[in-house]
Amino acid sequence: MTRTSRTLIFGGIAAILLGIAVNFLVQPKPTIFPEMGEMDIHPGEVFAIRFPKGVSDDVDVSLRENGEKSLQVNTRHSRDDMSLLVTPKEPLEWQTSYELCFSLGRGAILRFLPMRYRSCSTFRTMRIRGATGAPDAPILVAQGRDRPESGYYDAILQAEGLNAFADIPLESLTVADLSGRGVLILDSAALPDALIDPVIDWVKDGGLLISMRPGKELRKVLALPEVTEGILDNALLLPEDSSSISLGLSRAPFQIHGPIDRISAGSVENDARQGLAALAPSPGTPGGEQAVTLAKLGTGHIASFAFDVARSIVLTRQGNPLWVDQERDGSEPLRPNDLFYPDFISMAHAAIPAADELQRLLANLVVSLAPLPLPRYWYLPDKRRAALIMAGDDHATDGGTPRLFKWLDLLSESNCDVDAWECLRATAYLTPDTELDPELAKLYESKGFEIGAHVDTGCEKPIDRASLLQMLHAQIKGFDRRYPDLPEQQTHRMHCLSWTGWADVPLEELGMGIRFDLNYYLWPPEWIDGQQIFLTGSGFPMPFADLNGEVIDIYQAASHLVNQSGVPQEQGISRMLEGALGPDQYFGAFGTHYDFSEDYAQLLIGLGLEYHVALITAQQMLTWLDARNASGFSEMTWADGRLTFDIDLAPGAERASVLLPATFRNLRLVDVRCGTLQKPLDVENIKGLMMDFFPPQPGECAANYAL
């Protein structure tokens, strides 16, 4: 063989190898979460390595503190086998830098190369959250360093009207902090050794301990049933019908998200312990395994969840964080529903508001077993069980917005009270090319209607984060210039529901003064398949949560009733309203979507009137939520059958209702007096518990219970 031939052959081999190497380098690579340089990561976050074609068999993971100290980690595959989930064996420290790395083989053809493929991400954990709330608040949430979503219990308790609560980092919890408390929600796998005996003594003296996914050692200490092998990422929860706490909840199973520990049913049922909810049969689960258990200890109780309620609710509402920025439904652009599509939400069970039912279970536990009767605020004004948030998108119609507003005004009683939700009102979001006279817009705004920008990013092309946020700013500022006399826009829904990241859009909206987002929307129709569902598992707006568990001061309000979803329109509206008003008690303020070029709005109006449901603007709902959540209860004392407490009623919450348990232990509520006035009591069965409603007034109240 000549030198030239050898040169050509080796040159050819080199070119092939170079081509293979180049091809390897340009292929999609695994992605690390958190991304390089991220700050404010929660120490308890589950990290992930996302693979483009499924988790590699040949992958090594390392985690180092400050680039030096090596830390042990546990790894497991995600349910879809596309991500390797990485959990430190011990929670990370606050305000510390870490480096997460992985390496993997380059495949058989490049195996002889001296180095494996390696990628790293350096990030920093967040500052520890401070304690909040009154030192005598009856409900205390202990936030563990291992639980990012523990801060979301504030939003859950507020949504359930249990506004007398406080938070404290578990590292800061002392025996003194338990004094005067009635309920301790422990959101951590462990409890410091110095607190174990005091907490048990506190329970024996009447306290209610609610332990969220306790670890094996804590389970032993609290004499809880042992967990079996295997962790579930999601399951179906079925409340038991043997306890008033769970009797009024869904009699059909609904979805929860994990990690979920598995607890055999046989280890629970005995004289001292009962199950409140079990896992229902589903693919991969035999059913019957207990997920929520209750035990009596002394005069108090210990309730244990095999999963973290706050995490389950956040994921149910906002979707799968591992699917961020993935176009999954085959329909551009990215939308919030891509965080659910195709199977993060179980369509067979999505007609049940899973997040709401889970919250009701937690609330029923607190109300039933706290050592004192706890007052609550009702969800909506004037004891309403449902409302329709009338929000339409005007795409340059010929007078669609003023025509609908005029009709709603004519249908309203002449002396109706807008603030009492007696008038029929609606929101119109206008695209940039929609013509509406500014003077006419101001006139309808003065009547209680709402008008805002409908940011249009285009529907059939991918859009990146930077351009999406730029369009958001430009179009809302352009709207402000066109309508300078309208109030600052505080609610919004984007055309085509364009979305990026996990909470990028709401965070950007919040920076612009928007605090109510309607972008979570039933789509696409072929996926919904004609079913009227709760995409977010909830009928109510609640705050967004960031990936580190921080609560964001902007409400996620689903667009439940959508003209384009493929759901039979009259059937879908009736189903939602009957679910709220009927025995299921799936209460809600249901977001709507209609265009001004068809008659879906008229159908909503007609059925709203038929069911005697308020038709309101998105702004009216936001105003109510802010006022209700700013209201509270304080100075609570309980002795000899008498509960005294102060009512703090924020402006805008004047039409609120307060609830108290109609019976407590073996006593029944006899009367409630606020100041010198005796309040009328109206008893109703709410999710299985008999509750007395009464109209509040600011100041001191006293509730008397007697045999």
N, C-alpha and C positions, 0 to 999 in steps of 0.2 A: 504494500500500500504506500503510495507516495505521500510525501509530506503535505502536499496540497490537498490530497484526498482526506488525510487525517484531519487537517485543519478544517476542511468543510464539514466533516462528520461531527467533530467536537464542537465546531461552531453551531451546527444545527442543533445538537443536543443542548448546548448552552442557551440557544434561542428558545427551545421548547421549555426548558426549565425556567427561563426568565419569563416566558409567557404565562406559565403556570403560576409563578410567584406573583406576577402583576395581576393575573386574574384573581388570585387569592386576596390580594390587597384591595381590589376594588369591589369584592363581594360585600354584601351587608354583614356587619360584624355584630357580635353581641353587645348589648347596651347595659351600662351599669346605672342603677338608681340607688342612691342619689347621684345626680350628675356632678361632674367636676366643678369644684369651687362653690357648691351650694352651702349656704349658711342656714342657721335656725332649724337644723334637723333635730327631731326629737330623739332622745337617747333610746327610746323603746321602739323605734320604727323597725319594721321588717324590710330589709334591703333586698334588692332583686337584681339578677342578671338575666336580661331578656335576650333570647336566642331567636334568630330569624326563621329557623327551620326546626325548632325543638331543642331541648336541653342536650348538650353533648355528653357522651359517656366519659370523655377524657377531659375533665375540668378540675382544676385545683383552685381553692379560694383561700385568701388570707385577709386578715384585718389587723391593722397595727394602729396603736395609739401614738400620736405625735411622731409617726414614722419610725418608732423604735420598738415599743413593747408589743409583742405579739399576743393577740387575744383569741380564745377558742370560740368557734362558731358551730351552730347546727345548720344543716342545709336540708331542704326537701323540695320536691318538684311542685309547681303550681298545678292546679287541677287540669289545665289545658296542656300541661307538659311543655309549655313554651318559656317558662321562667324558672330559674333556680332561686328559691327563697332563702335568704341568709339571715339567721337570727343569732346575735351574740349570746353566749351561754349566760353571761351576766350583763345587765343593762349598762350602757355606756354612761360616761360622766357628763355632767352639764358643762357647757362652754369649753369644749375640748376638741382638738383637731384629730381626725382619723384618716386612714388611707385604706380603702377597700380595693383589693386586686383579685384578678382571676387570670389563670393561664390555661391553655388548652393545646392539644396536638394539632398539627397542620394537615393531618391526613396522611395516608400511607405513602403517597407519591412524594411528599416533602419531609418524610419522617427522618431522613438522614441529615437534614439541616440542623445545625448545632443548637438553635434556640426555639423554644415554644412560643406561640403567640401569647402576648401578655398585655393586659390593659388595667389601668388603675383609675380610681376617682378619689380625690381628696376633698373632704367636707368638714364642716364644723357644727357641733351640736349647739342647741339654743340655750338661752339663759333659763334658769329655773323659774317656774311660775310662782308668783307670790300668793299668799293667802288672801281671800276675799270674803266678804259677807260678815254679818254680825256675829259676835262671839257667843250669843245665846240663840242663834238660829237653830230650830229643832232638827233640821236635816244637815248633815255634814258629809261632804264628799272628800275622801282621802285619795289624792291623785298620785299613783305610783309612777316611778321613773321608767317602768317597763310598759306603760300604757299611754300611747300618744293621744287617743281619743278621750281620755278622762275629762278633759276640759269641756267636752260636749254635753256632759250631764247638766250643766247650767241650762243649755238650750232645751233639753228634754224636760227638766223640772218646770221651767217657765212655760213650755208648751202645754204641760198638764196642769198649769195653774198653781203649782206648789211653790210659791215664790219666796218662802221663808227658808233659804238654804245658804250654806257657806261652803267654801272650798279651802283645802289646805294641802300642800305637798306632803306626801307620806313621811319624808325625811324630817319635816317640822312638827309632825303630830306628837303631842304629849298627852299624858294622863289628864292634865288639866283641861285639855281641849274637849274631852268627853263629857265634862260636867255640864249638865243642863241639856244635853243633846238627847233626842229621841231616836234618831235614825243615823246610822253610819253606813254609807255606801263605800265599800273598800274596793277600789279599782287597782288591784295589784295582785300578783301571784303570791306575794309573801307579806309577812307582817314582822316588824322588828321584834327581836326576842323580848326586849324590855316592855313591849306593849301587849304581849300575848295574854298574860294573866289579867292585867287590868281590863282588857277588852272583854274577856270571858266573864269577869266579874260584873262588868257593865251590862252585858247581855242578861246575866242571871238576875240583875236588879230591874229588868224590864225593857232594856234597849232592844232595838231591831238592827241586827247586822246583816247587810246584804253584800255578799262576797261575789265579785265578778271573776270567774275563771280562776279560782285559787289553785296554786301549785300543789304538788304532791305533799310536800312537808306541811303546808298550811292545812291541807285537807285532813291530815292525820291529827294535827293539833285540835282542829275544830270537830273531830270525829265525823267527818263527812265521808260518804262512800268513795271508794277508790276508783280511779279511772282505769279503763282497759286500754289495750294497745290501739294505736291509730288516732289520727287527728283529722277531722273533716273540715273542708273549706266552706261548705254550705250544706244545709239540711232543711228538712221541713219540720216545723214545730207544731205540735198539737196540744193545746191546753186541755187539762183534765176537767171533767165535769163533776168532780166530787168535792170541790171547795168553792165557796162564794167568791174567793179571790180570782179564780179562773173560769168560773161557770158562765159568766156573761160574755166571754170572748168568743172568737170564731170557733165554730164547731167543725170547721174544715181546716186542714193544716195550711200553714203559710210559711214562707221562706225566711230563713235566717242565714247570716254569714258569720264565718269564724275567723280564727281557728275555734273549733268546737271539740271539746273533750267528750269521750264516750264513757258513759256510766251505765252499767247494767241495771235493768229494772229490779232484779232480785235483791240488789244491795240497798234498796231504798225503803221499800214498804215494810214498816214495823210500827210498833205502838208510838214511838217517839218521832217518827219521820214520815213525811208524805211527799208524793210527787205532785207538782203543780202543772208541769208540762213535760211531754215526752217527745222524742224524735219519731216522726211518722215514717212508715216504710217509703223508701225511694231508692233509685238505683245506687247501690253501694252501701245502703244501710238496712239492717233487718227490721228496724222499728222497735218500739217499746223501750229503747234506751232513754234514761231520764236526763232531762236537760235543766230543769228547775226543781229544786227540792227545798223543803221547809222542815225545820226541826225546832221543837220547843226546848229551851234551856232555862231552868228556873222560871221566872215570870216573863222572860223575854224570848226572842226567836232568832234563829240563824237561817237565812235564805241563801241558797247558793245557785248561781247560774254556771252552766258548763261552758259558757262563752261570755264575751264582753258585750253587754247590751249597747253601749254607746258606739262601739266599733260596728256592730251589726247594723245599727240604724244609719250611721254615716254611709256605709257601703250600699245599703239598700236604697238610700236616697240619691247618692251621687255616682254610683257605678263602680267599675273595677279600675283602681289606679294603675294596674299593670297594663291597661289598654290605652293609656294616654297617648294622644296624637296618632292613633291608628285608624285608618279608614277601613272599617270592618263590614259595613252593610252594602258596600259596592255602589254607593250613591254619594257623589261629591256634593258639597264640601264636608269636612268633619263636622259632626253634630254631637250634642250630648248623648243621643241614643247610641252612638258608637261605643260608649263606655259600658253599655249593657248588651249589645248585640253579639252573638245570637242567643246566648244561654246563661248570661250572668243573672238574668231574671227568668224565673220559671213561668212561662206563659200559661201553663196549666193551672197555676195558683195565683196569678197576678191580679185577679178580680178582687182579692182581699188586700186591704191596705196594711201590708205586713209590718211596716215601721210603726204605724199608729197602734196596731194591736199589741205589739211588743211594749210600746210605751204604756198602754193601758194596763198591761200585766204588772209592770213595775209600779205604776201609780196605785193600782189596787193593793199591791203588797204594802206600800207605804201607808196608805189610808187605813187599811184593815188592821195593821199590826204595830203601828207606832204607839208608844205608851200614852199618848194624848190624842184627842180628836183634832185633826189638822184641817184648817180651812183651805179652800181652793178657789181660784177664779175660773168661771166657765169660759169656754172657747170663743164664743161670739157674743155680740151685744144682745140684750133682751132675751136671753135663753134660746136664741136661734140655734138650730142644729145644722143649718146649711146656708150657703150663699153662693151666688154665681158672680164671679169676677168677669164682667163683660169687657173683653179686650179684643178689639178688631184692628186689622192692618189695612190701611187705605193705600192701595197702589194706583194712585192717580185716577181714581174714579171721577165721574162727572157729578160732584156734589154728594157722594155717598155718606161722608161723615155728617154734614149738617142735616141731611135727610133723616138719618137714623136718630140723631140727637133730638130733632124736632118731634119725631114720632114718640120717643120715650118720654119727652116732656108732656106731650098731649095725653099719654096714657097714665101719667102720674096724677094723683089727687091734687087739687089746686092748693090745698093748705098743707101739703106733705112737708116733712122735716128731713132735709138732706142728711143732717148729722145723725139722725136716728135710722138711716137706711130705709126710709119710707118712700122716697122718690126713686124712680127707675133711672139709673145713671149708667154711664159706660165710658170706657177709655178708647180713644182712637190714636193709633200710631201711624204717622204720615211718612211715606217715602219722600226722598228729596224732590221728586218731580210732581208731588201732589199739590194742587192749587186749593188753598183755603184762605179766604180773606182774613187778615189779622184782626180786624174789628169784630168779625163774626166769631172768630176763635175766642177772643176775649169775652164776648157776650156769653157763649156757652160755658166757658170756664167759670164765670161768675155764678152760673146756675148749678155748679157742682159737677160738671162734666170734666174729663181730663183729656188733654191733647199733648202728644209728645212725638219725638222722632222715631222712625222705624228704620234703623240703619240697614242699608242694602249693600251687601258685599258681593253679590252675584252668586249664582247657584250651581253652576256646572263646572267649576274648576277648583283645584286645590287652593288653599289659602294658608299662608304661614302666619305665625304669631305676630310678627312686627307689622305686616300689612293689615291684618285684622284690627289690631289695636289702633293703628293710624286712621283707618276708616271710621272706627268708632268715635274717635275724638273729632275728626273733621266734620262728620255729618251731624253730630249733636251740636257742635259749635255753630255750624251753618244754620241749623234749626233755631238756635237761640237768637241769631242775628235776624232771622225772618220774623220771629215772634217775640220781640223784646218785652212785651207786656204780660206774657204768660209766666207762671211760677217756674222756678228751676225744676227741670225734669227729674223725678225720683224713681220712676218705674220704667221698664224697658223690655221689649222683645225684639230680637234681631230677625231680619228677613233670612229665611233658610236656616235659621238657628246656627249660624256659623260659630265654631267653637275651637279652641286650642287649649292644651294643657288640662290640668285638673280644676284649678280655680283661677286661672289667668283672667278670664273674662269678668267674673264678678269682682275680682280685686281691682281691675282697671275701671269698671263701672263705679265702684265705690269711690275711687279717687276723683270721679267726675260728679259725685253727689247722688248717684243712683243707688237705691237701697232695696230694690224689689225686682227680681229677674224672673221672666216667664219663659226662658229658653228651653227648659226641659219639656218635651213635646212628643205626643204620640206619633211615631214615624219609624220606619216606612210602613205603608198599608199592608204589604204582603207579609210582613213580620207580625203585625198586630192581628191579622187574619180575622177581622170583623169583631174582635172582642173589646169590650169596654174595660180597660184595666187601669190600675194605679202604677204608672211607670216608675215613680219614685217610692212606691209603697206607702204613700201618705196623701191625705186629703187636705193638709194644711201647709201653708208656708212656714218654713223654719230657716234659721241661718245656715249658710254654707259653712263647711269646715275645710281648712287647708290640710295639706298632706301631713303636717306636723301636729294636727289636732287643734290648732288654734281656731276659735270661732270667729268668723268674718261677719262684720256688721252689715250684711246684705242678705235679704231673704231669698231662698230658692222657692219659687212658686211654680208648680207644674202647670202646664196647659193641658188639663185633663180632657176637655171636650173640644175636639178638633174637627172641623168640617171636612178635612182632607184625609182623615185617618183610615177611611174605609169602613168604619163602624156604622151600622144602620143608625141614622141620626136620631130619630125620635126614641128609638130603643136605648141608645147609649145615654142620652140625657136622662130619661126616666129611670134607668138603672141606677145612675149615680145619686139622683135625688131620693129615690125610694130606699136606697141603701143607707142614706143619712137620716131620713125621717122615720124609717121603719124599724123593725126589731133588731136588725143587724147593728144599728147605731154606728155606721161608718161615717161619722160627722165630717164636715169639711167645708172649706171655701174653695170652690172648684174653678180653676182658671179655664177660660174659653179662648178659642180662636175662630174668627170668621173673617171673610173678605166682604167688602161692601158691594160686591157684584152679584151675590146670590142671597138666598133666603134663610140661611142657617141662623142668622141673628134673630130673625122673626120667630123661628122655631124655639130658640132659647128663651125669648121673651114670653111666648105663649105658654110654654111649659113652666117657666118660672112663676108666672101669674097663677097657673093652675095649681101648682104645689105650694103657693104662698111663700115663695123663697125670695129673699132680697136680691136685687140686681144692683151691683155696686161697681165702682171704678177700682182699678188697682191701687190708686192713691188712697182711697177710703180704707182699703184693707190694710195698707201700710200704716196709716194713721192709727187705726184701731190696735194693731199689733204693738206698735211702739208704746201706746198708752197703757194697754193691758200689762205688758211686760215690765213697764216702769212702776207699776203698782205692786203693793206687797202687803205683808203682815209682819208685825213686830210686837215686842213686849208680851210674848205669849206665856201664860201661866195656867196650870191645871191643878186643881185641888178640890177634893170633896164634891166632885161632880160639876164643878164650875170652871169653864174655860174663859179666860179674859185675854183679849188681844186688841191691838191697834190696827186699824185699816188705813193703809196709805193708798190713796186713790189719785193717780196722775190725771192731769187735764186730758180729756178725750175718752176717759174710761168711765164716765158717769153712768153709762147704761150697762155696766158690767153686772154680773150676778156672782154671789159667793155661795159656795156649797160647803156643808158640814155633814158628817155622817149622821144619818137619822137615828142610828143606834151605835152605842160604843160599849164594848164588853156587854154587861147585862143591863145597861141604862139606855134610855131613849131621850132624844132631844125634846125638851119641853118648850123652851122659848129662847129667843135671841133679842137682846136689847142693845141698841147703839145710841149712846147718849141717853136721852130720856124716852126714845121711841122704841116701842116693841115692833119688831119686824115680822111681816107676814111670812109664813113658811109654806113651801110648796114641795112636797116629797115626790121624788121620781126614782125609778130604778135606772141607774146609769152603769152600764157594763157589768151588771150583776150585783151592784151595791146600792142600797137604798140611801139616797142623799137628799138633804133638805136644801132648797134654794132660798135665798133671800136677797133683797136689794141692799147694797152696801152704802155706807156713808162714812166719810173720813172721821177718824177719832176712835175712841175706845168702845169696844163692844164686849158683851158678856153673853155666853151661851150656857144655859143650865140643862144638865142631864139628870134624870131621876128614874127610879124604878117604875 
